[in-house]
Amino acid sequence: MKVLVVNCGSSSLKYQLLDMTDESVIAKGICERIGIDGSFIKHTTGENDAVKIEADFKDHKIALQKMVELLTTGETKCINSIDEISSVGHRIVHGGEKFNDSVLITQEVIDEIQKCSDLAPLHNPANLLGIEACKALMPNTPMVAVFDTAFHQTMPRAAFRYAIPVEFYKKYGIRKYGFHGTSHKYVAERAAVMLNKPIEDTKIIVCHLGNGASICAIDGGKSVETSMGFTPLQGLVMGTRSGDIDPAIIPFLIEKENLSAKEIDSVLNKKSGVLALSEISSDFREIEDGVAAGDDTCRFTMDVFQHRLVSYIGAYAAVMGGVDAICFAGGLGENNAVMRAELGKLLKWVGVEIDPEKNACRGVERDLSTDSAKVKMLLIPTNEEVMIARDCVKIVK
């Protein structure tokens, strides 16, 4: 069974074609600058080098047509026709309270995704563009919606409700939703395998660390608390997002700086976080290089990031009444061995002990702990595409 996984942004389209008999990647690629001058597609087939082709992608449908052309013709051909694709899985950012699992896409589901667009105005409309484009090209192929928020719908009310007037919750759905759910679910399932325990008997903390970062407490395979909230702005310090701040700062700055609501939103989402602390870059790799070179500001930036992260880990261990494993995923979590080593020392109190030799790696699945560690620290590269494809197989079958 071959499954196509699609992740649409407003001007981009990521895709991956998987053979689900062994979950191998047949081909993958990304179309960028859709609807903008200078659009192109970068496509890789199997183990071959990527090819980059400039093309005029006026919309997502044209971009998908080019993807189909590369999949079915020429030197990049890997299937005879799109009829070989059994289903298409669409990553959808926000499913609100309506969806607690992946679902077969129907018109009713499309309507509900549209209703959630107020909660994710930059993402859900783009996700819908991908659905409509695929429907036009593959009208008879079943399609599945996989929601970033669905995994967190198991959070108890005490975790997801904000202490604001209930009318705002009822009228606008203002509550904690959480994001990166597909990643958190994948990592937790792999962690249970590595622990050699049924997932129902595990208490796992997953740290998805990248330019966007979140942490999740997973008790018995279910999300019980997560750091991102009503939007992805809440929680950890991120590349350009502030994470948690005193809400009173917002009206204070609006008044003092004469900012509009849109301008303050831009400050908190695009001009804060690591970028603001370092005054150098939002890219953690540059901060890592600065730390290695002895730059005091980069060291301070990493200290702030780690302080917030350790605070959340401690809180989530308390929420679950213990923890079996702390897992690291995402670009930063998977590749920054120095940061993991420093976090290991900060978490020694909970029972973490890192083996330096095991930790000297990047992007591989590995138990980083010493044999005597009471709490495991696991490195698990996330694979959201496989998780989406698995849901497609389950639902379509």
Phi, psi and chi 1 to 4 in degrees:
 res  aa     phi    psi   chi1   chi2   chi3   chi4
   1 MET       -  125.3 -176.0  175.5 -175.4      -
   2 LYS  -103.5  132.4  -63.5 -179.0  178.3   67.7
   3 VAL  -124.2  132.8  175.3      -      -      -
   4 LEU  -100.1  124.0  176.1   65.8      -      -
   5 VAL  -104.7  128.5  175.2      -      -      -
   6 VAL  -123.6  134.6  173.9      -      -      -
   7 ASN  -131.9  103.7  179.8    2.6      -      -
   8 CYS   -98.8  129.6  -89.0      -      -      -
   9 GLY  -103.9 -179.2      -      -      -      -
  10 SER   -64.3  -33.4   57.2      -      -      -
  11 SER  -130.7   19.8   61.3      -      -      -
  12 SER  -141.5  163.0   66.5      -      -      -
  13 LEU  -149.1  109.4 -173.2  154.7      -      -
  14 LYS   -95.8  143.8  -64.6  178.9 -177.1  177.9
  15 TYR  -146.5  157.1   60.3   88.6      -      -
  16 GLN  -151.8  130.3 -161.0  166.1  114.5      -
  17 LEU  -105.0  122.7 -179.2   63.9      -      -
  18 LEU  -119.4  143.7  -63.1  102.2      -      -
  19 ASP   -94.6  109.7 -177.3  -16.0      -      -
  20 MET   -81.5    0.9  -65.4  -51.8  -70.4      -
  21 THR   -67.2  -32.1   55.5      -      -      -
  22 ASP  -135.9    9.1   57.8    1.1      -      -
  23 GLU    60.8   29.6  -63.7 -172.6  -18.7      -
  24 SER   -85.5  153.9   60.6      -      -      -
  25 VAL   -89.4  119.4  177.3      -      -      -
  26 ILE   -81.4  -44.9  -60.4  170.7      -      -
  27 ALA  -159.3  158.1      -      -      -      -
  28 LYS  -154.8  163.3   61.8 -178.1  179.2  179.7
  29 GLY  -178.3 -179.4      -      -      -      -
  30 ILE  -146.9  135.7 -177.9  169.4      -      -
  31 CYS  -104.0  128.5  -54.9      -      -      -
  32 GLU  -123.8  158.6  -63.3 -156.4   57.9      -
  33 ARG    61.5   38.0  -59.6 -177.4   62.8   83.2
  34 ILE   -64.8  128.8  -62.5  172.4      -      -
  35 GLY    79.5    6.1      -      -      -      -
  36 ILE  -128.0  150.9  -54.4  170.8      -      -
  37 ASP   -59.7  144.2  -70.3  -18.2      -      -
  38 GLY    84.2   24.1      -      -      -      -
  39 SER   -70.4  151.4   53.2      -      -      -
  40 PHE  -156.5  166.9   65.0   89.2      -      -
  41 ILE  -125.1  136.8 -175.9  169.8      -      -
  42 LYS  -115.8  116.9 -168.0  174.7 -178.6 -179.8
  43 HIS  -128.2  136.2  178.9   89.5      -      -
  44 THR  -127.2  132.7  -53.9      -      -      -
  45 THR  -112.2  119.7  -55.2      -      -      -
  46 GLY    55.0 -127.5      -      -      -      -
  47 GLU   -93.1    4.4  -60.8  -62.8  -36.6      -
  48 ASN   -72.9  161.9  -62.4  -30.2      -      -
  49 ASP   -70.1  153.2  -67.1  -26.5      -      -
  50 ALA   -70.5  144.6      -      -      -      -
  51 VAL  -110.8  139.4  -64.5      -      -      -
  52 LYS  -116.1  124.5 -178.4  178.7  176.7 -179.2
  53 ILE  -126.4  123.9  -58.4  170.3      -      -
  54 GLU   -80.0  137.0  -65.6 -177.7    2.5      -
  55 ALA  -155.0  159.0      -      -      -      -
  56 ASP   -92.1   95.4 -175.9   12.8      -      -
  57 PHE   -95.6   95.0  -62.5  141.0      -      -
  58 LYS   -72.1  -29.7  -66.4 -179.1  179.9  178.7
  59 ASP  -152.1  177.8   54.4   38.2      -      -
  60 HIS   -68.1  -30.6  -71.9   73.2      -      -
  61 LYS   -63.7  -43.1 -177.6 -179.6  176.9 -178.2
  62 ILE   -65.8  -38.3  -66.4  174.1      -      -
  63 ALA   -62.9  -42.4      -      -      -      -
  64 LEU   -65.8  -36.4  -82.2  167.5      -      -
  65 GLN   -61.6  -39.5  -73.5  173.4  -23.4      -
  66 LYS   -66.7  -38.7 -173.8   63.3  177.5  179.5
  67 MET   -59.7  -45.7  175.5 -156.6   73.2      -
  68 VAL   -61.3  -41.6  169.7      -      -      -
  69 GLU   -59.1  -43.7  178.4 -173.5  -36.2      -
  70 LEU   -69.2  -33.6  -69.7  171.1      -      -
  71 LEU   -71.7  -28.6  -69.0  174.3      -      -
  72 THR  -115.2   -5.7   57.0      -      -      -
  73 THR  -139.1  163.9   63.1      -      -      -
  74 GLY    67.2 -160.2      -      -      -      -
  75 GLU   -68.3  -20.5  -65.3 -178.0   -1.4      -
  76 THR   -92.4    1.3   57.5      -      -      -
  77 LYS   -58.5  131.8  178.3  179.9  177.3  179.7
  78 CYS  -135.8  -10.2   53.7      -      -      -
  79 ILE  -138.3  157.4   55.7  175.3      -      -
  80 ASN   -78.4  -35.3  -68.6  -43.0      -      -
  81 SER  -158.8  166.0   77.2      -      -      -
  82 ILE   -70.8  -10.4   56.3  172.5      -      -
  83 ASP   -65.1  -17.9  -66.5  -23.6      -      -
  84 GLU   -73.5  -15.3  -69.4 -176.3   34.4      -
  85 ILE   -80.8  116.7  -61.6  173.2      -      -
  86 SER   -78.9  -30.7  -59.2      -      -      -
  87 SER  -161.5  163.0   64.3      -      -      -
  88 VAL  -122.6  127.0 -179.5      -      -      -
  89 GLY  -103.6  127.2      -      -      -      -
  90 HIS  -109.1  125.9  -68.7  -92.0      -      -
  91 ARG   -76.4  121.7  179.8 -167.9  178.2 -142.0
  92 ILE  -116.4  128.0  -50.4  -63.2      -      -
  93 VAL   -69.1  -47.6  166.3      -      -      -
  94 HIS  -125.5  123.7 -141.6  -55.9      -      -
  95 GLY  -113.1    6.6      -      -      -      -
  96 GLY    55.8 -147.7      -      -      -      -
  97 GLU   -90.6   -4.7  -68.5 -172.8  -47.0      -
  98 LYS   -71.5  -38.4  177.6   72.6  174.8  179.1
  99 PHE  -115.8  120.1  -59.3  104.5      -      -
 100 ASN  -110.6   11.0   59.6   11.9      -      -
 101 ASP  -162.4  170.1 -155.3  -11.0      -      -
 102 SER   -69.9  151.2  -57.7      -      -      -
 103 VAL  -141.5  154.1  -66.3      -      -      -
 104 LEU   -66.9  133.9 -167.6   68.8      -      -
 105 ILE   -79.6  122.5  -65.7  175.3      -      -
 106 THR  -124.8  176.9   63.1      -      -      -
 107 GLN   -63.2  -36.0 -172.8   56.7   50.3      -
 108 GLU   -62.6  -41.1  179.7 -175.8    0.4      -
 109 VAL   -65.0  -42.6  169.1      -      -      -
 110 ILE   -59.0  -42.9  -69.7  172.3      -      -
 111 ASP   -61.9  -39.4  -66.8  -18.3      -      -
 112 GLU   -69.7  -37.4  -70.1  -65.5  -25.0      -
 113 ILE   -63.3  -39.8  -66.1  171.1      -      -
 114 GLN   -61.6  -40.4 -178.2   64.2   54.9      -
 115 LYS   -63.1  -28.6  -71.0  177.7 -176.1  177.5
 116 CYS   -82.6   -0.6  -68.4      -      -      -
 117 SER   -64.0  -27.8  -70.3      -      -      -
 118 ASP   -62.9  -28.6  -77.0  -11.1      -      -
 119 LEU   -84.3  -20.3  -58.4  176.1      -      -
 120 ALA  -143.4   68.0      -      -      -      -
 121 PRO   -65.3  -22.2   23.5  -33.3      -      -
 122 LEU   -89.0  -16.8  -62.1  178.4      -      -
 123 HIS  -114.4  -52.1  -62.3   93.8      -      -
 124 ASN   -59.2  -42.9  -85.6   30.8      -      -
 125 PRO   -58.9  -38.6  -27.3   37.5      -      -
 126 ALA   -67.6  -40.2      -      -      -      -
 127 ASN   -59.7  -39.1  -59.8  154.9      -      -
 128 LEU   -66.9  -34.7  -73.7  168.5      -      -
 129 LEU   -59.4  -40.7  -72.6  173.8      -      -
 130 GLY   -64.5  -40.4      -      -      -      -
 131 ILE   -63.3  -47.1  -68.1  172.9      -      -
 132 GLU   -64.9  -39.5  -66.8  -58.6  -33.5      -
 133 ALA   -65.1  -41.7      -      -      -      -
 134 CYS   -68.3  -37.6  -76.1      -      -      -
 135 LYS   -61.9  -37.9  -78.5  177.1   61.8 -177.8
 136 ALA   -68.0  -36.8      -      -      -      -
 137 LEU   -85.8  -32.1  -74.2  175.1      -      -
 138 MET  -132.1   66.1  -63.6  174.6  -87.7      -
 139 PRO   -63.2  -22.8   23.0  -34.2      -      -
 140 ASN  -102.2    3.7  -60.7  -42.8      -      -
 141 THR   -93.1  124.8  -56.4      -      -      -
 142 PRO   -63.1  142.1   18.6  -28.3      -      -
 143 MET  -125.9  146.0  -59.4 -166.7 -171.7      -
 144 VAL  -125.6  135.9  173.2      -      -      -
 145 ALA   -97.8  126.8      -      -      -      -
 146 VAL  -118.5  118.1 -178.8      -      -      -
 147 PHE   -98.6  133.6  -59.0   92.0      -      -
 148 ASP   -60.9  -29.6  -88.6    9.1      -      -
 149 THR   -88.8  -17.1   51.8      -      -      -
 150 ALA   -60.8  -42.3      -      -      -      -
 151 PHE   -59.3  -29.8 -178.6   60.8      -      -
 152 HIS   -86.7    1.2  -57.7  -61.0      -      -
 153 GLN   -70.7   -5.6  -73.6  -62.6  -59.4      -
 154 THR   -86.0   -3.8   53.3      -      -      -
 155 MET   -60.4  139.1  -76.0 -168.9  -66.1      -
 156 PRO   -69.1  159.3   24.1  -33.1      -      -
 157 ARG   -57.9  -35.2  -76.4 -164.7  -59.5  169.1
 158 ALA   -62.0  -23.9      -      -      -      -
 159 ALA   -89.1  -34.4      -      -      -      -
 160 PHE   -99.0  -15.5   72.8   69.2      -      -
 161 ARG   -85.2  138.0  -79.8  -72.5  -58.9  -83.1
 162 TYR   -91.1  151.7  -66.6  122.5      -      -
 163 ALA   -85.6   60.7      -      -      -      -
 164 ILE  -123.3  164.9   60.3  173.8      -      -
 165 PRO   -49.7  134.6  -30.3   37.0      -      -
 166 VAL   -61.4  -24.6   67.9      -      -      -
 167 GLU   -61.5  -32.1   62.9 -177.5  -73.9      -
 168 PHE   -72.0  -32.6  -61.6  138.1      -      -
 169 TYR   -67.5  -44.2  169.0   57.6      -      -
 170 LYS   -70.9  -39.0  -68.5 -179.3  176.6  178.4
 171 LYS   -79.9  -39.8  -73.0  171.7   67.0  175.3
 172 TYR  -121.2   -2.0  -53.5  114.5      -      -
 173 GLY    68.7   31.0      -      -      -      -
 174 ILE   -77.9  109.5  -63.1  177.5      -      -
 175 ARG  -163.6  174.0   49.3  154.6  -74.5 -178.4
 176 LYS   -79.0  129.9  175.5 -179.6  -78.6 -169.0
 177 TYR  -109.8  -42.3  -70.6  101.4      -      -
 178 GLY    79.7  153.8      -      -      -      -
 179 PHE  -139.2 -174.4  -60.1   87.0      -      -
 180 HIS    58.9   23.3  -67.8  146.3      -      -
 181 GLY   -59.8  -39.3      -      -      -      -
 182 THR   -63.4  -40.1  -54.4      -      -      -
 183 SER   -66.8  -47.6  174.9      -      -      -
 184 HIS   -59.1  -40.6  -71.7  -56.9      -      -
 185 LYS   -65.6  -44.9 -178.1  179.4  179.9 -178.0
 186 TYR   -60.5  -48.5  174.0   84.5      -      -
 187 VAL   -63.9  -41.3  173.1      -      -      -
 188 ALA   -62.9  -39.8      -      -      -      -
 189 GLU   -66.0  -40.9  -70.4 -175.8    0.9      -
 190 ARG   -66.8  -37.7  -72.5  -57.7  -52.5  155.9
 191 ALA   -62.1  -41.4      -      -      -      -
 192 ALA   -61.4  -38.8      -      -      -      -
 193 VAL   -63.9  -44.9  172.1      -      -      -
 194 MET   -66.6  -30.9  -66.6  173.3   73.1      -
 195 LEU   -80.3  -11.9  -67.3  169.9      -      -
 196 ASN    58.7   44.2 -164.5   28.3      -      -
 197 LYS  -134.7  148.7  -64.5  174.6   68.1  174.0
 198 PRO   -59.5  138.2  -18.4   30.2      -      -
 199 ILE   -60.7  -25.8 -163.9  167.6      -      -
 200 GLU   -65.1  -18.1  -65.5   77.5   14.0      -
 201 ASP  -105.9   18.4  -62.5  -25.2      -      -
 202 THR  -115.2  152.5   61.3      -      -      -
 203 LYS  -124.3  110.0  -63.9  179.6 -176.3  -67.5
 204 ILE  -125.8  137.4  -64.8  167.4      -      -
 205 ILE  -111.1  121.2  -65.4  174.0      -      -
 206 VAL  -106.9  127.6  176.0      -      -      -
 207 CYS  -110.0  104.0  -54.8      -      -      -
 208 HIS   -93.2  102.1  178.1  107.4      -      -
 209 LEU  -116.1  116.6  -53.4  178.9      -      -
 210 GLY  -156.3 -156.3      -      -      -      -
 211 ASN   -59.8  -36.4 -162.6  -92.1      -      -
 212 GLY  -105.5  132.9      -      -      -      -
 213 ALA  -135.1  141.8      -      -      -      -
 214 SER  -150.6  160.2   67.5      -      -      -
 215 ILE  -129.2  146.9  179.8  169.9      -      -
 216 CYS  -138.9  134.1 -175.1      -      -      -
 217 ALA   -94.6  120.2      -      -      -      -
 218 ILE  -120.9  108.1  -57.3  169.2      -      -
 219 ASP  -108.4  114.6 -165.1  -12.7      -      -
 220 GLY    65.1   28.5      -      -      -      -
 221 GLY    87.8    1.7      -      -      -      -
 222 LYS  -118.3  138.3  -64.8 -178.4  178.4 -179.5
 223 SER   -69.4  124.9  171.6      -      -      -
 224 VAL  -115.9  -12.5  -64.9      -      -      -
 225 GLU  -167.0  145.7 -179.2   59.2  -75.8      -
 226 THR  -150.8  157.0 -168.2      -      -      -
 227 SER   -83.3  -36.4   57.8      -      -      -
 228 MET   -71.7  153.4  -74.6 -179.3  168.7      -
 229 GLY  -122.3 -123.5      -      -      -      -
 230 PHE   -60.5  -35.0  178.4   63.7      -      -
 231 THR  -132.2  172.1   74.1      -      -      -
 232 PRO   -72.1    4.6  -21.9   34.8      -      -
 233 LEU   -77.7  -29.9 -178.8   59.8      -      -
 234 GLN   -71.8  152.3 -175.4  179.2  -15.1      -
 235 GLY   108.7 -129.0      -      -      -      -
 236 LEU   -68.4  158.8  -56.5  175.3      -      -
 237 VAL   -68.5  132.6  173.6      -      -      -
 238 MET  -125.2 -173.9  -62.0  172.4 -120.0      -
 239 GLY   -52.9  -57.2      -      -      -      -
 240 THR  -124.9    3.1   61.3      -      -      -
 241 ARG  -100.3  142.1  -62.2  176.0 -168.6  147.8
 242 SER   -70.8  -29.9   65.6      -      -      -
 243 GLY    70.2 -155.8      -      -      -      -
 244 ASP   -61.1  131.4  -64.4  -21.1      -      -
 245 ILE  -141.8  165.6   62.9  167.9      -      -
 246 ASP   -65.4  122.4 -179.2  -14.0      -      -
 247 PRO   -58.1  -24.6  -22.8   32.5      -      -
 248 ALA   -67.9  -16.8      -      -      -      -
 249 ILE   -62.6  -32.3  -66.7  171.2      -      -
 250 ILE   -64.9  -56.7  -64.6  172.2      -      -
 251 PRO   -64.0  -30.1   19.8  -31.6      -      -
 252 PHE   -61.2  -48.7  179.7   86.5      -      -
 253 LEU   -69.9  -36.4  -74.8  177.7      -      -
 254 ILE   -58.7  -41.7  -73.5  174.6      -      -
 255 GLU   -74.7  -47.0 -178.6  177.7  -17.8      -
 256 LYS   -70.3  -36.8  -66.8  -66.6 -175.4 -179.2
 257 GLU  -102.5    0.6  -63.7  -69.8  -35.2      -
 258 ASN    55.8   48.4 -166.8   28.9      -      -
 259 LEU   -97.0  148.6  -62.0  171.9      -      -
 260 SER   -83.6  167.9   65.9      -      -      -
 261 ALA   -59.5  -38.9      -      -      -      -
 262 LYS   -65.7  -38.8 -172.6  173.7 -177.8  179.8
 263 GLU   -68.8  -41.6  -72.5  170.5  -29.6      -
 264 ILE   -68.3  -33.3 -163.0   70.1      -      -
 265 ASP   -63.0  -40.5 -179.0   74.4      -      -
 266 SER   -65.3  -40.0  177.6      -      -      -
 267 VAL   -59.8  -47.0  167.7      -      -      -
 268 LEU   -74.6  -31.1  -63.9  176.6      -      -
 269 ASN   -93.1  -30.4  -86.5  -69.1      -      -
 270 LYS  -120.4  -13.0  -61.3  178.9 -179.8  179.0
 271 LYS  -125.5   12.2  -59.6  176.8 -177.4  178.3
 272 SER  -115.2 -153.0  -62.3      -      -      -
 273 GLY    63.4 -143.9      -      -      -      -
 274 VAL   -59.8  -37.2  168.1      -      -      -
 275 LEU   -59.2  -45.2  174.7   63.4      -      -
 276 ALA   -71.6  -40.6      -      -      -      -
 277 LEU   -68.1  -41.9  -70.4  169.2      -      -
 278 SER   -84.7  -27.9   69.1      -      -      -
 279 GLU    57.6   21.9  -61.7 -177.2  -70.8      -
 280 ILE  -120.2  -55.3  -64.7  172.4      -      -
 281 SER  -163.1  158.1  173.5      -      -      -
 282 SER   -92.6   -4.5   63.5      -      -      -
 283 ASP   -85.8  115.9 -168.9  -33.0      -      -
 284 PHE   -60.0  -26.0  -80.6   98.0      -      -
 285 ARG   -64.9  -37.3  -69.6  168.9  -64.6 -172.1
 286 GLU   -70.9  -34.4  -67.0 -170.9   38.8      -
 287 ILE   -66.8  -41.1  -53.4  -54.3      -      -
 288 GLU   -59.8  -43.7 -178.7 -176.7    1.0      -
 289 ASP   -63.0  -39.8  -69.0  -18.6      -      -
 290 GLY   -64.7  -40.8      -      -      -      -
 291 VAL   -60.6  -45.0  171.2      -      -      -
 292 ALA   -62.7  -31.4      -      -      -      -
 293 ALA   -85.9   -1.6      -      -      -      -
 294 GLY    86.8   17.9      -      -      -      -
 295 ASP   -72.0  121.4 -174.8  -78.7      -      -
 296 ASP   -65.5  -37.7  -70.3  -19.4      -      -
 297 THR   -68.5  -40.0  -57.1      -      -      -
 298 CYS   -65.3  -39.1  -71.4      -      -      -
 299 ARG   -62.3  -43.7  178.9   67.5  -94.3  175.9
 300 PHE   -62.5  -41.7  169.7   71.0      -      -
 301 THR   -60.1  -45.7  -59.5      -      -      -
 302 MET   -67.0  -34.1 -169.9   56.6   74.0      -
 303 ASP   -63.2  -42.4  -72.2  -14.8      -      -
 304 VAL   -64.0  -45.0  172.6      -      -      -
 305 PHE   -59.6  -46.5  174.3   80.6      -      -
 306 GLN   -69.1  -36.6  -68.4 -178.8   -1.8      -
 307 HIS   -59.4  -46.0  175.0   82.0      -      -
 308 ARG   -65.4  -41.5 -177.2   76.1   58.5   85.3
 309 LEU   -64.0  -47.5  179.5   58.9      -      -
 310 VAL   -64.0  -36.3  169.0      -      -      -
 311 SER   -60.0  -43.4  -62.2      -      -      -
 312 TYR   -67.8  -41.6  -93.9   96.8      -      -
 313 ILE   -60.9  -44.0  -70.2  172.6      -      -
 314 GLY   -61.8  -42.0      -      -      -      -
 315 ALA   -64.8  -40.5      -      -      -      -
 316 TYR   -74.1  -31.2  -73.6    2.4      -      -
 317 ALA   -62.6  -38.4      -      -      -      -
 318 ALA   -68.0  -41.7      -      -      -      -
 319 VAL   -58.7  -40.9  164.9      -      -      -
 320 MET   -88.7   -8.1  -66.4 -168.6  -67.6      -
 321 GLY    71.6   32.6      -      -      -      -
 322 GLY   136.3  172.6      -      -      -      -
 323 VAL  -153.6  138.4   58.7      -      -      -
 324 ASP   -93.5  -35.9  -62.9  -47.6      -      -
 325 ALA  -151.9  143.7      -      -      -      -
 326 ILE  -114.1  120.5  -59.9  168.9      -      -
 327 CYS  -111.0  143.5  -52.3      -      -      -
 328 PHE  -118.9  130.8  -71.7   88.1      -      -
 329 ALA  -143.5  176.6      -      -      -      -
 330 GLY    84.8  165.1      -      -      -      -
 331 GLY   -54.7  -44.7      -      -      -      -
 332 LEU   -73.7  -46.9  177.2   62.3      -      -
 333 GLY   -62.9  -34.6      -      -      -      -
 334 GLU   -81.5  -24.8  -66.8  169.2   20.1      -
 335 ASN  -117.3  -13.6  -64.4  -57.2      -      -
 336 ASN  -100.8   90.0 -166.4  -36.5      -      -
 337 ALA   -67.4  -34.4      -      -      -      -
 338 VAL   -63.3  -45.5  173.6      -      -      -
 339 MET   -61.9  -43.5 -179.2 -157.6   68.4      -
 340 ARG   -61.2  -40.2  -66.6 -165.5  -56.4  -96.9
 341 ALA   -64.0  -42.3      -      -      -      -
 342 GLU   -65.2  -40.6  -68.4  176.3  -10.1      -
 343 LEU   -66.0  -35.3  -72.5  169.5      -      -
 344 GLY   -58.4  -41.2      -      -      -      -
 345 LYS   -67.9  -40.1  -67.1  176.9 -177.9  177.5
 346 LEU   -67.9  -23.6  -66.9  171.0      -      -
 347 LEU  -104.5   14.5  -66.4  167.7      -      -
 348 LYS   -60.4  -32.8 -168.1  172.4 -178.4  178.8
 349 TRP   -60.0  -29.3   64.1  -87.8      -      -
 350 VAL   -87.3   -8.7   82.0      -      -      -
 351 GLY   113.6   10.3      -      -      -      -
 352 VAL   -81.9  133.4  168.5      -      -      -
 353 GLU  -139.4  118.5  -68.9  179.8    6.5      -
 354 ILE   -96.9  137.1  -68.5 -175.1      -      -
 355 ASP   -87.1  114.9 -176.5  -40.9      -      -
 356 PRO   -55.7  -37.5  -24.3   34.5      -      -
 357 GLU   -68.4  -41.4  -69.3 -174.8    6.2      -
 358 LYS   -66.5  -32.3  -67.1  179.0 -178.8  176.6
 359 ASN   -77.7  -12.4 -173.4   45.7      -      -
 360 ALA   -80.2   68.9      -      -      -      -
 361 CYS  -155.8  166.5   62.9      -      -      -
 362 ARG  -137.6  129.4  -58.3  170.6   74.9   93.3
 363 GLY    64.1   28.6      -      -      -      -
 364 VAL  -123.1  149.6  -65.6      -      -      -
 365 GLU   -75.4  123.0 -173.6  174.0  -81.7      -
 366 ARG  -161.8  142.7 -178.6  176.8  -68.4  179.5
 367 ASP   -81.5  117.9 -179.0  -10.1      -      -
 368 LEU   -91.6    1.2  -53.3  177.1      -      -
 369 SER   -85.8  157.9  -47.6      -      -      -
 370 THR   -74.7  164.7   61.9      -      -      -
 371 ASP   -64.6  -26.5  -66.3  -21.6      -      -
 372 SER   -91.2   -2.5   59.4      -      -      -
 373 ALA   -62.2  133.3      -      -      -      -
 374 LYS   -82.0  -28.5  -65.0  178.2 -179.2  178.3
 375 VAL  -123.0  126.4  172.7      -      -      -
 376 LYS   -78.2  140.5  -63.2  -66.9 -173.8 -179.2
 377 MET  -109.0  119.1 -178.2  176.5  -83.3      -
 378 LEU  -116.0  136.6  -54.2  177.4      -      -
 379 LEU  -100.7  117.0  171.5   55.6      -      -
 380 ILE  -134.1   97.9  -56.3  176.9      -      -
 381 PRO   -55.8  127.7  -24.8   35.4      -      -
 382 THR   -74.8  157.2 -167.4      -      -      -
 383 ASN  -145.8   80.1 -164.3  -32.1      -      -
 384 GLU   -66.3  -32.9  -66.3  170.0  -70.7      -
 385 GLU   -63.1  -44.2  -71.0   79.4   13.3      -
 386 VAL   -63.3  -40.1  161.0      -      -      -
 387 MET   -62.7  -42.6 -154.8   74.2 -128.2      -
 388 ILE   -64.3  -44.4  -68.6  169.5      -      -
 389 ALA   -63.3  -39.1      -      -      -      -
 390 ARG   -61.3  -41.7  -73.6  175.2 -175.9  171.2
 391 ASP   -64.6  -36.3  -80.3    3.1      -      -
 392 CYS   -60.2  -47.7  -74.3      -      -      -
 393 VAL   -60.5  -45.6  172.4      -      -      -
 394 LYS   -61.4  -45.6  177.7 -179.7   66.3  176.6
 395 ILE   -75.2  -43.1  -70.8  170.5      -      -
 396 VAL   -67.5  -38.6  170.6      -      -      -
 397 LYS   -66.6      -  -78.7 -172.2  174.5  179.7
